[in-house]
Amino acid sequence: MDEWEFMEARLLRASRSGRVCITCQHFTYGTDAHCRTLLGCKLQSKQLAQGEHLTKKCQHWLIRRERQLGWCPEAA
């Protein structure tokens, strides 16, 4: 994820609902070599600027499977 480019501002739009990047199925996060948090979109293979994951979304927003199905497959 460290080598991903940042997402262009024109691809994101402000959202006043719970439909923001952090609640999207495609949202991911990790750390770089200096232990800084990196935020990103798996679908577009792009990084998100700090804070944008809380207030913005793109046209590909998709409900997280845990919320949709009511369970977490990783814990099963």
PyMOL Python script that loads the backbone (N, CA, C, O; Angstrom):
from pymol import cmd

cmd.read_pdbstr("""\
ATOM      1  N   MET A   1       0.818  -1.195   0.000  1.00  0.00           N
ATOM      2  CA  MET A   1       0.000   0.000   0.000  1.00  0.00           C
ATOM      3  C   MET A   1       0.863   1.260   0.000  1.00  0.00           C
ATOM      4  O   MET A   1       0.420   2.318  -0.448  1.00  0.00           O
ATOM      5  N   ASP A   2       2.077   1.149   0.495  1.00  0.00           N
ATOM      6  CA  ASP A   2       2.978   2.293   0.565  1.00  0.00           C
ATOM      7  C   ASP A   2       3.289   2.856  -0.821  1.00  0.00           C
ATOM      8  O   ASP A   2       3.531   4.055  -0.962  1.00  0.00           O
ATOM      9  N   GLU A   3       3.284   2.000  -1.841  1.00  0.00           N
ATOM     10  CA  GLU A   3       3.611   2.457  -3.190  1.00  0.00           C
ATOM     11  C   GLU A   3       2.396   2.975  -3.966  1.00  0.00           C
ATOM     12  O   GLU A   3       2.551   3.471  -5.082  1.00  0.00           O
ATOM     13  N   TRP A   4       1.198   2.869  -3.400  1.00  0.00           N
ATOM     14  CA  TRP A   4      -0.006   3.370  -4.062  1.00  0.00           C
ATOM     15  C   TRP A   4       0.032   4.890  -4.154  1.00  0.00           C
ATOM     16  O   TRP A   4       0.572   5.560  -3.273  1.00  0.00           O
ATOM     17  N   GLU A   5      -0.539   5.424  -5.216  1.00  0.00           N
ATOM     18  CA  GLU A   5      -0.702   6.871  -5.355  1.00  0.00           C
ATOM     19  C   GLU A   5      -1.912   7.311  -4.541  1.00  0.00           C
ATOM     20  O   GLU A   5      -2.741   6.491  -4.148  1.00  0.00           O
ATOM     21  N   PHE A   6      -2.005   8.624  -4.292  1.00  0.00           N
ATOM     22  CA  PHE A   6      -3.160   9.147  -3.571  1.00  0.00           C
ATOM     23  C   PHE A   6      -4.347   9.286  -4.516  1.00  0.00           C
ATOM     24  O   PHE A   6      -4.184   9.554  -5.706  1.00  0.00           O
ATOM     25  N   MET A   7      -5.541   9.100  -3.966  1.00  0.00           N
ATOM     26  CA  MET A   7      -6.762   9.221  -4.747  1.00  0.00           C
ATOM     27  C   MET A   7      -6.981  10.686  -5.110  1.00  0.00           C
ATOM     28  O   MET A   7      -6.762  11.578  -4.291  1.00  0.00           O
ATOM     29  N   GLU A   8      -7.406  10.916  -6.320  1.00  0.00           N
ATOM     30  CA  GLU A   8      -7.659  12.273  -6.787  1.00  0.00           C
ATOM     31  C   GLU A   8      -8.890  12.839  -6.091  1.00  0.00           C
ATOM     32  O   GLU A   8      -9.869  12.127  -5.868  1.00  0.00           O
ATOM     33  N   ALA A   9      -8.835  14.116  -5.752  1.00  0.00           N
ATOM     34  CA  ALA A   9      -9.923  14.773  -5.030  1.00  0.00           C
ATOM     35  C   ALA A   9     -11.233  14.733  -5.819  1.00  0.00           C
ATOM     36  O   ALA A   9     -12.308  14.695  -5.221  1.00  0.00           O
ATOM     37  N   ARG A  10     -11.157  14.742  -7.131  1.00  0.00           N
ATOM     38  CA  ARG A  10     -12.383  14.756  -7.945  1.00  0.00           C
ATOM     39  C   ARG A  10     -13.152  13.439  -7.863  1.00  0.00           C
ATOM     40  O   ARG A  10     -14.336  13.399  -8.199  1.00  0.00           O
ATOM     41  N   LEU A  11     -12.496  12.354  -7.420  1.00  0.00           N
ATOM     42  CA  LEU A  11     -13.159  11.055  -7.301  1.00  0.00           C
ATOM     43  C   LEU A  11     -13.950  10.914  -6.001  1.00  0.00           C
ATOM     44  O   LEU A  11     -14.797  10.029  -5.880  1.00  0.00           O
ATOM     45  N   LEU A  12     -13.673  11.783  -5.034  1.00  0.00           N
ATOM     46  CA  LEU A  12     -14.354  11.718  -3.740  1.00  0.00           C
ATOM     47  C   LEU A  12     -15.349  12.857  -3.615  1.00  0.00           C
ATOM     48  O   LEU A  12     -15.134  13.950  -4.137  1.00  0.00           O
ATOM     49  N   ARG A  13     -16.444  12.582  -2.911  1.00  0.00           N
ATOM     50  CA  ARG A  13     -17.420  13.643  -2.647  1.00  0.00           C
ATOM     51  C   ARG A  13     -17.802  13.603  -1.174  1.00  0.00           C
ATOM     52  O   ARG A  13     -17.776  12.547  -0.542  1.00  0.00           O
ATOM     53  N   ALA A  14     -18.150  14.746  -0.646  1.00  0.00           N
ATOM     54  CA  ALA A  14     -18.505  14.851   0.768  1.00  0.00           C
ATOM     55  C   ALA A  14     -19.766  14.051   1.056  1.00  0.00           C
ATOM     56  O   ALA A  14     -20.655  13.937   0.212  1.00  0.00           O
ATOM     57  N   SER A  15     -19.828  13.500   2.261  1.00  0.00           N
ATOM     58  CA  SER A  15     -20.992  12.720   2.675  1.00  0.00           C
ATOM     59  C   SER A  15     -21.360  13.100   4.097  1.00  0.00           C
ATOM     60  O   SER A  15     -20.493  13.183   4.966  1.00  0.00           O
ATOM     61  N   ARG A  16     -22.635  13.329   4.335  1.00  0.00           N
ATOM     62  CA  ARG A  16     -23.114  13.662   5.677  1.00  0.00           C
ATOM     63  C   ARG A  16     -23.781  12.473   6.346  1.00  0.00           C
ATOM     64  O   ARG A  16     -24.367  12.614   7.420  1.00  0.00           O
ATOM     65  N   SER A  17     -23.700  11.324   5.735  1.00  0.00           N
ATOM     66  CA  SER A  17     -24.328  10.120   6.288  1.00  0.00           C
ATOM     67  C   SER A  17     -23.248   9.159   6.766  1.00  0.00           C
ATOM     68  O   SER A  17     -22.069   9.510   6.806  1.00  0.00           O
ATOM     69  N   GLY A  18     -23.649   7.969   7.120  1.00  0.00           N
ATOM     70  CA  GLY A  18     -22.713   6.934   7.524  1.00  0.00           C
ATOM     71  C   GLY A  18     -22.030   6.274   6.347  1.00  0.00           C
ATOM     72  O   GLY A  18     -21.167   5.416   6.532  1.00  0.00           O
ATOM     73  N   ARG A  19     -22.401   6.657   5.153  1.00  0.00           N
ATOM     74  CA  ARG A  19     -21.793   6.088   3.942  1.00  0.00           C
ATOM     75  C   ARG A  19     -20.528   6.866   3.593  1.00  0.00           C
ATOM     76  O   ARG A  19     -20.523   7.710   2.697  1.00  0.00           O
ATOM     77  N   VAL A  20     -19.470   6.561   4.315  1.00  0.00           N
ATOM     78  CA  VAL A  20     -18.163   7.178   4.093  1.00  0.00           C
ATOM     79  C   VAL A  20     -17.141   6.062   3.892  1.00  0.00           C
ATOM     80  O   VAL A  20     -17.448   4.889   4.105  1.00  0.00           O
ATOM     81  N   CYS A  21     -15.952   6.421   3.490  1.00  0.00           N
ATOM     82  CA  CYS A  21     -14.926   5.421   3.147  1.00  0.00           C
ATOM     83  C   CYS A  21     -14.682   4.393   4.246  1.00  0.00           C
ATOM     84  O   CYS A  21     -14.541   3.206   3.952  1.00  0.00           O
ATOM     85  N   ILE A  22     -14.629   4.820   5.500  1.00  0.00           N
ATOM     86  CA  ILE A  22     -14.299   3.884   6.574  1.00  0.00           C
ATOM     87  C   ILE A  22     -15.365   2.798   6.745  1.00  0.00           C
ATOM     88  O   ILE A  22     -15.068   1.740   7.300  1.00  0.00           O
ATOM     89  N   THR A  23     -16.590   3.029   6.287  1.00  0.00           N
ATOM     90  CA  THR A  23     -17.652   2.030   6.398  1.00  0.00           C
ATOM     91  C   THR A  23     -17.834   1.234   5.107  1.00  0.00           C
ATOM     92  O   THR A  23     -18.787   0.464   4.987  1.00  0.00           O
ATOM     93  N   CYS A  24     -16.940   1.408   4.151  1.00  0.00           N
ATOM     94  CA  CYS A  24     -17.035   0.738   2.849  1.00  0.00           C
ATOM     95  C   CYS A  24     -16.334  -0.618   2.865  1.00  0.00           C
ATOM     96  O   CYS A  24     -15.327  -0.791   3.552  1.00  0.00           O
ATOM     97  N   GLN A  25     -16.858  -1.562   2.120  1.00  0.00           N
ATOM     98  CA  GLN A  25     -16.266  -2.890   1.991  1.00  0.00           C
ATOM     99  C   GLN A  25     -14.844  -2.823   1.420  1.00  0.00           C
ATOM    100  O   GLN A  25     -14.023  -3.689   1.723  1.00  0.00           O
ATOM    101  N   HIS A  26     -14.544  -1.826   0.614  1.00  0.00           N
ATOM    102  CA  HIS A  26     -13.251  -1.717  -0.053  1.00  0.00           C
ATOM    103  C   HIS A  26     -12.195  -0.983   0.776  1.00  0.00           C
ATOM    104  O   HIS A  26     -11.034  -0.928   0.371  1.00  0.00           O
ATOM    105  N   PHE A  27     -12.572  -0.417   1.931  1.00  0.00           N
ATOM    106  CA  PHE A  27     -11.632   0.333   2.768  1.00  0.00           C
ATOM    107  C   PHE A  27     -10.604  -0.602   3.391  1.00  0.00           C
ATOM    108  O   PHE A  27     -10.939  -1.704   3.828  1.00  0.00           O
ATOM    109  N   THR A  28      -9.363  -0.163   3.430  1.00  0.00           N
ATOM    110  CA  THR A  28      -8.297  -0.926   4.071  1.00  0.00           C
ATOM    111  C   THR A  28      -7.328   0.038   4.746  1.00  0.00           C
ATOM    112  O   THR A  28      -7.328   1.237   4.465  1.00  0.00           O
ATOM    113  N   TYR A  29      -6.518  -0.494   5.626  1.00  0.00           N
ATOM    114  CA  TYR A  29      -5.493   0.322   6.269  1.00  0.00           C
ATOM    115  C   TYR A  29      -4.278  -0.542   6.572  1.00  0.00           C
ATOM    116  O   TYR A  29      -4.353  -1.771   6.594  1.00  0.00           O
ATOM    117  N   GLY A  30      -3.176   0.123   6.802  1.00  0.00           N
ATOM    118  CA  GLY A  30      -1.930  -0.568   7.116  1.00  0.00           C
ATOM    119  C   GLY A  30      -0.938   0.441   7.655  1.00  0.00           C
ATOM    120  O   GLY A  30      -1.312   1.565   7.989  1.00  0.00           O
ATOM    121  N   THR A  31       0.323   0.052   7.743  1.00  0.00           N
ATOM    122  CA  THR A  31       1.364   0.960   8.210  1.00  0.00           C
ATOM    123  C   THR A  31       2.541   0.924   7.243  1.00  0.00           C
ATOM    124  O   THR A  31       2.745  -0.047   6.515  1.00  0.00           O
ATOM    125  N   ASP A  32       3.306   2.007   7.258  1.00  0.00           N
ATOM    126  CA  ASP A  32       4.511   2.047   6.434  1.00  0.00           C
ATOM    127  C   ASP A  32       5.718   1.640   7.276  1.00  0.00           C
ATOM    128  O   ASP A  32       5.557   1.197   8.414  1.00  0.00           O
ATOM    129  N   ALA A  33       6.909   1.784   6.735  1.00  0.00           N
ATOM    130  CA  ALA A  33       8.137   1.384   7.428  1.00  0.00           C
ATOM    131  C   ALA A  33       8.394   2.205   8.688  1.00  0.00           C
ATOM    132  O   ALA A  33       9.144   1.775   9.564  1.00  0.00           O
ATOM    133  N   HIS A  34       7.775   3.388   8.787  1.00  0.00           N
ATOM    134  CA  HIS A  34       7.944   4.256   9.952  1.00  0.00           C
ATOM    135  C   HIS A  34       6.753   4.164  10.904  1.00  0.00           C
ATOM    136  O   HIS A  34       6.581   5.023  11.768  1.00  0.00           O
ATOM    137  N   CYS A  35       5.939   3.134  10.749  1.00  0.00           N
ATOM    138  CA  CYS A  35       4.765   2.866  11.594  1.00  0.00           C
ATOM    139  C   CYS A  35       3.708   3.960  11.520  1.00  0.00           C
ATOM    140  O   CYS A  35       2.979   4.177  12.488  1.00  0.00           O
ATOM    141  N   ARG A  36       3.613   4.652  10.389  1.00  0.00           N
ATOM    142  CA  ARG A  36       2.543   5.627  10.175  1.00  0.00           C
ATOM    143  C   ARG A  36       1.371   4.910   9.531  1.00  0.00           C
ATOM    144  O   ARG A  36       1.558   4.041   8.680  1.00  0.00           O
ATOM    145  N   THR A  37       0.174   5.271   9.934  1.00  0.00           N
ATOM    146  CA  THR A  37      -1.024   4.637   9.396  1.00  0.00           C
ATOM    147  C   THR A  37      -1.277   5.096   7.965  1.00  0.00           C
ATOM    148  O   THR A  37      -1.232   6.288   7.662  1.00  0.00           O
ATOM    149  N   LEU A  38      -1.542   4.132   7.098  1.00  0.00           N
ATOM    150  CA  LEU A  38      -1.900   4.400   5.713  1.00  0.00           C
ATOM    151  C   LEU A  38      -3.334   3.942   5.505  1.00  0.00           C
ATOM    152  O   LEU A  38      -3.710   2.850   5.931  1.00  0.00           O
ATOM    153  N   LEU A  39      -4.129   4.770   4.857  1.00  0.00           N
ATOM    154  CA  LEU A  39      -5.532   4.469   4.588  1.00  0.00           C
ATOM    155  C   LEU A  39      -5.694   4.312   3.086  1.00  0.00           C
ATOM    156  O   LEU A  39      -5.050   5.021   2.312  1.00  0.00           O
ATOM    157  N   GLY A  40      -6.552   3.386   2.668  1.00  0.00           N
ATOM    158  CA  GLY A  40      -6.675   3.190   1.236  1.00  0.00           C
ATOM    159  C   GLY A  40      -7.947   2.509   0.789  1.00  0.00           C
ATOM    160  O   GLY A  40      -8.772   2.081   1.596  1.00  0.00           O
ATOM    161  N   CYS A  41      -8.080   2.423  -0.519  1.00  0.00           N
ATOM    162  CA  CYS A  41      -9.198   1.760  -1.176  1.00  0.00           C
ATOM    163  C   CYS A  41      -8.638   0.571  -1.951  1.00  0.00           C
ATOM    164  O   CYS A  41      -7.849   0.746  -2.879  1.00  0.00           O
ATOM    165  N   LYS A  42      -9.049  -0.643  -1.565  1.00  0.00           N
ATOM    166  CA  LYS A  42      -8.569  -1.853  -2.245  1.00  0.00           C
ATOM    167  C   LYS A  42      -9.052  -1.912  -3.689  1.00  0.00           C
ATOM    168  O   LYS A  42      -8.327  -2.379  -4.567  1.00  0.00           O
ATOM    169  N   LEU A  43     -10.261  -1.445  -3.938  1.00  0.00           N
ATOM    170  CA  LEU A  43     -10.833  -1.515  -5.279  1.00  0.00           C
ATOM    171  C   LEU A  43     -10.027  -0.680  -6.276  1.00  0.00           C
ATOM    172  O   LEU A  43      -9.730  -1.130  -7.383  1.00  0.00           O
ATOM    173  N   GLN A  44      -9.681   0.539  -5.869  1.00  0.00           N
ATOM    174  CA  GLN A  44      -8.972   1.444  -6.769  1.00  0.00           C
ATOM    175  C   GLN A  44      -7.462   1.436  -6.561  1.00  0.00           C
ATOM    176  O   GLN A  44      -6.734   2.090  -7.308  1.00  0.00           O
ATOM    177  N   SER A  45      -6.985   0.714  -5.567  1.00  0.00           N
ATOM    178  CA  SER A  45      -5.548   0.661  -5.233  1.00  0.00           C
ATOM    179  C   SER A  45      -4.961   2.058  -5.105  1.00  0.00           C
ATOM    180  O   SER A  45      -3.943   2.384  -5.715  1.00  0.00           O
ATOM    181  N   LYS A  46      -5.628   2.875  -4.298  1.00  0.00           N
ATOM    182  CA  LYS A  46      -5.198   4.255  -4.060  1.00  0.00           C
ATOM    183  C   LYS A  46      -5.220   4.534  -2.566  1.00  0.00           C
ATOM    184  O   LYS A  46      -6.022   3.965  -1.826  1.00  0.00           O
ATOM    185  N   GLN A  47      -4.321   5.425  -2.131  1.00  0.00           N
ATOM    186  CA  GLN A  47      -4.309   5.865  -0.745  1.00  0.00           C
ATOM    187  C   GLN A  47      -5.295   7.004  -0.559  1.00  0.00           C
ATOM    188  O   GLN A  47      -5.605   7.738  -1.497  1.00  0.00           O
ATOM    189  N   LEU A  48      -5.784   7.139   0.669  1.00  0.00           N
ATOM    190  CA  LEU A  48      -6.649   8.252   1.039  1.00  0.00           C
ATOM    191  C   LEU A  48      -5.856   9.191   1.936  1.00  0.00           C
ATOM    192  O   LEU A  48      -5.084   8.743   2.783  1.00  0.00           O
ATOM    193  N   ALA A  49      -6.046  10.485   1.751  1.00  0.00           N
ATOM    194  CA  ALA A  49      -5.398  11.460   2.625  1.00  0.00           C
ATOM    195  C   ALA A  49      -5.986  11.323   4.028  1.00  0.00           C
ATOM    196  O   ALA A  49      -7.146  10.941   4.185  1.00  0.00           O
ATOM    197  N   GLN A  50      -5.182  11.635   5.047  1.00  0.00           N
ATOM    198  CA  GLN A  50      -5.649  11.529   6.426  1.00  0.00           C
ATOM    199  C   GLN A  50      -6.930  12.345   6.616  1.00  0.00           C
ATOM    200  O   GLN A  50      -6.994  13.501   6.199  1.00  0.00           O
ATOM    201  N   GLY A  51      -7.928  11.760   7.230  1.00  0.00           N
ATOM    202  CA  GLY A  51      -9.191  12.428   7.527  1.00  0.00           C
ATOM    203  C   GLY A  51     -10.269  12.253   6.476  1.00  0.00           C
ATOM    204  O   GLY A  51     -11.453  12.353   6.798  1.00  0.00           O
ATOM    205  N   GLU A  52      -9.901  11.994   5.236  1.00  0.00           N
ATOM    206  CA  GLU A  52     -10.903  11.859   4.179  1.00  0.00           C
ATOM    207  C   GLU A  52     -11.759  10.614   4.358  1.00  0.00           C
ATOM    208  O   GLU A  52     -12.896  10.580   3.888  1.00  0.00           O
ATOM    209  N   HIS A  53     -11.245   9.607   5.018  1.00  0.00           N
ATOM    210  CA  HIS A  53     -11.999   8.364   5.226  1.00  0.00           C
ATOM    211  C   HIS A  53     -13.190   8.568   6.151  1.00  0.00           C
ATOM    212  O   HIS A  53     -14.074   7.714   6.214  1.00  0.00           O
ATOM    213  N   LEU A  54     -13.227   9.681   6.867  1.00  0.00           N
ATOM    214  CA  LEU A  54     -14.313   9.962   7.811  1.00  0.00           C
ATOM    215  C   LEU A  54     -15.409  10.842   7.233  1.00  0.00           C
ATOM    216  O   LEU A  54     -16.518  10.866   7.768  1.00  0.00           O
ATOM    217  N   THR A  55     -15.129  11.565   6.155  1.00  0.00           N
ATOM    218  CA  THR A  55     -16.091  12.544   5.648  1.00  0.00           C
ATOM    219  C   THR A  55     -16.429  12.407   4.172  1.00  0.00           C
ATOM    220  O   THR A  55     -17.285  13.135   3.670  1.00  0.00           O
ATOM    221  N   LYS A  56     -15.780  11.492   3.470  1.00  0.00           N
ATOM    222  CA  LYS A  56     -15.999  11.401   2.024  1.00  0.00           C
ATOM    223  C   LYS A  56     -16.267   9.979   1.578  1.00  0.00           C
ATOM    224  O   LYS A  56     -16.004   9.021   2.305  1.00  0.00           O
ATOM    225  N   LYS A  57     -16.798   9.856   0.361  1.00  0.00           N
ATOM    226  CA  LYS A  57     -17.046   8.551  -0.261  1.00  0.00           C
ATOM    227  C   LYS A  57     -16.891   8.708  -1.767  1.00  0.00           C
ATOM    228  O   LYS A  57     -16.856   9.823  -2.288  1.00  0.00           O
ATOM    229  N   CYS A  58     -16.799   7.569  -2.464  1.00  0.00           N
ATOM    230  CA  CYS A  58     -16.750   7.602  -3.927  1.00  0.00           C
ATOM    231  C   CYS A  58     -17.984   6.872  -4.461  1.00  0.00           C
ATOM    232  O   CYS A  58     -18.805   6.387  -3.682  1.00  0.00           O
ATOM    233  N   GLN A  59     -18.110   6.796  -5.751  1.00  0.00           N
ATOM    234  CA  GLN A  59     -19.290   6.172  -6.360  1.00  0.00           C
ATOM    235  C   GLN A  59     -19.315   4.663  -6.164  1.00  0.00           C
ATOM    236  O   GLN A  59     -20.345   4.036  -6.414  1.00  0.00           O
ATOM    237  N   HIS A  60     -18.218   4.065  -5.726  1.00  0.00           N
ATOM    238  CA  HIS A  60     -18.139   2.614  -5.552  1.00  0.00           C
ATOM    239  C   HIS A  60     -18.413   2.171  -4.117  1.00  0.00           C
ATOM    240  O   HIS A  60     -18.150   1.019  -3.771  1.00  0.00           O
ATOM    241  N   TRP A  61     -18.940   3.069  -3.269  1.00  0.00           N
ATOM    242  CA  TRP A  61     -19.180   2.719  -1.873  1.00  0.00           C
ATOM    243  C   TRP A  61     -20.074   1.484  -1.801  1.00  0.00           C
ATOM    244  O   TRP A  61     -21.066   1.387  -2.523  1.00  0.00           O
ATOM    245  N   LEU A  62     -19.717   0.537  -0.924  1.00  0.00           N
ATOM    246  CA  LEU A  62     -20.450  -0.712  -0.772  1.00  0.00           C
ATOM    247  C   LEU A  62     -20.496  -1.071   0.703  1.00  0.00           C
ATOM    248  O   LEU A  62     -19.478  -0.998   1.392  1.00  0.00           O
ATOM    249  N   ILE A  63     -21.666  -1.458   1.194  1.00  0.00           N
ATOM    250  CA  ILE A  63     -21.815  -1.793   2.604  1.00  0.00           C
ATOM    251  C   ILE A  63     -20.868  -2.929   2.982  1.00  0.00           C
ATOM    252  O   ILE A  63     -20.665  -3.861   2.204  1.00  0.00           O
ATOM    253  N   ARG A  64     -20.293  -2.847   4.173  1.00  0.00           N
ATOM    254  CA  ARG A  64     -19.384  -3.890   4.653  1.00  0.00           C
ATOM    255  C   ARG A  64     -20.152  -5.185   4.849  1.00  0.00           C
ATOM    256  O   ARG A  64     -21.296  -5.163   5.304  1.00  0.00           O
ATOM    257  N   ARG A  65     -19.546  -6.301   4.515  1.00  0.00           N
ATOM    258  CA  ARG A  65     -20.209  -7.608   4.624  1.00  0.00           C
ATOM    259  C   ARG A  65     -20.625  -7.921   6.056  1.00  0.00           C
ATOM    260  O   ARG A  65     -21.654  -8.562   6.271  1.00  0.00           O
ATOM    261  N   GLU A  66     -19.840  -7.480   7.039  1.00  0.00           N
ATOM    262  CA  GLU A  66     -20.198  -7.752   8.431  1.00  0.00           C
ATOM    263  C   GLU A  66     -21.537  -7.112   8.784  1.00  0.00           C
ATOM    264  O   GLU A  66     -22.348  -7.700   9.499  1.00  0.00           O
ATOM    265  N   ARG A  67     -21.761  -5.899   8.273  1.00  0.00           N
ATOM    266  CA  ARG A  67     -23.018  -5.195   8.545  1.00  0.00           C
ATOM    267  C   ARG A  67     -24.157  -5.803   7.743  1.00  0.00           C
ATOM    268  O   ARG A  67     -25.275  -5.930   8.242  1.00  0.00           O
ATOM    269  N   GLN A  68     -23.879  -6.175   6.516  1.00  0.00           N
ATOM    270  CA  GLN A  68     -24.900  -6.708   5.623  1.00  0.00           C
ATOM    271  C   GLN A  68     -25.358  -8.095   6.068  1.00  0.00           C
ATOM    272  O   GLN A  68     -26.559  -8.363   6.114  1.00  0.00           O
ATOM    273  N   LEU A  69     -24.422  -8.974   6.395  1.00  0.00           N
ATOM    274  CA  LEU A  69     -24.745 -10.357   6.735  1.00  0.00           C
ATOM    275  C   LEU A  69     -24.905 -10.593   8.230  1.00  0.00           C
ATOM    276  O   LEU A  69     -25.490 -11.594   8.644  1.00  0.00           O
ATOM    277  N   GLY A  70     -24.390  -9.677   9.036  1.00  0.00           N
ATOM    278  CA  GLY A  70     -24.521  -9.818  10.476  1.00  0.00           C
ATOM    279  C   GLY A  70     -23.488 -10.730  11.105  1.00  0.00           C
ATOM    280  O   GLY A  70     -23.697 -11.224  12.213  1.00  0.00           O
ATOM    281  N   TRP A  71     -22.380 -10.964  10.425  1.00  0.00           N
ATOM    282  CA  TRP A  71     -21.319 -11.799  10.978  1.00  0.00           C
ATOM    283  C   TRP A  71     -19.983 -11.398  10.374  1.00  0.00           C
ATOM    284  O   TRP A  71     -19.928 -10.674   9.380  1.00  0.00           O
ATOM    285  N   CYS A  72     -18.932 -11.867  10.973  1.00  0.00           N
ATOM    286  CA  CYS A  72     -17.583 -11.544  10.525  1.00  0.00           C
ATOM    287  C   CYS A  72     -16.899 -12.825  10.065  1.00  0.00           C
ATOM    288  O   CYS A  72     -16.531 -13.641  10.911  1.00  0.00           O
ATOM    289  N   PRO A  73     -16.711 -13.041   8.762  1.00  0.00           N
ATOM    290  CA  PRO A  73     -16.150 -14.299   8.270  1.00  0.00           C
ATOM    291  C   PRO A  73     -14.733 -14.573   8.773  1.00  0.00           C
ATOM    292  O   PRO A  73     -14.340 -15.735   8.884  1.00  0.00           O
ATOM    293  N   GLU A  74     -13.963 -13.535   9.079  1.00  0.00           N
ATOM    294  CA  GLU A  74     -12.604 -13.746   9.556  1.00  0.00           C
ATOM    295  C   GLU A  74     -12.591 -14.406  10.934  1.00  0.00           C
ATOM    296  O   GLU A  74     -11.642 -15.117  11.266  1.00  0.00           O
ATOM    297  N   ALA A  75     -13.622 -14.182  11.730  1.00  0.00           N
ATOM    298  CA  ALA A  75     -13.671 -14.724  13.090  1.00  0.00           C
ATOM    299  C   ALA A  75     -14.330 -16.097  13.146  1.00  0.00           C
ATOM    300  O   ALA A  75     -14.255 -16.775  14.170  1.00  0.00           O
ATOM    301  N   ALA A  76     -14.969 -16.510  12.070  1.00  0.00           N
ATOM    302  CA  ALA A  76     -15.693 -17.786  12.067  1.00  0.00           C
ATOM    303  C   ALA A  76     -14.770 -18.979  12.059  1.00  0.00           C
ATOM    304  O   ALA A  76     -15.234 -20.119  12.056  1.00  0.00           O
TER     305      ALA A  76
END
""", "prot")
cmd.dss("prot")
cmd.show_as("cartoon", "prot")
cmd.util.cbc("prot")
cmd.orient("prot")
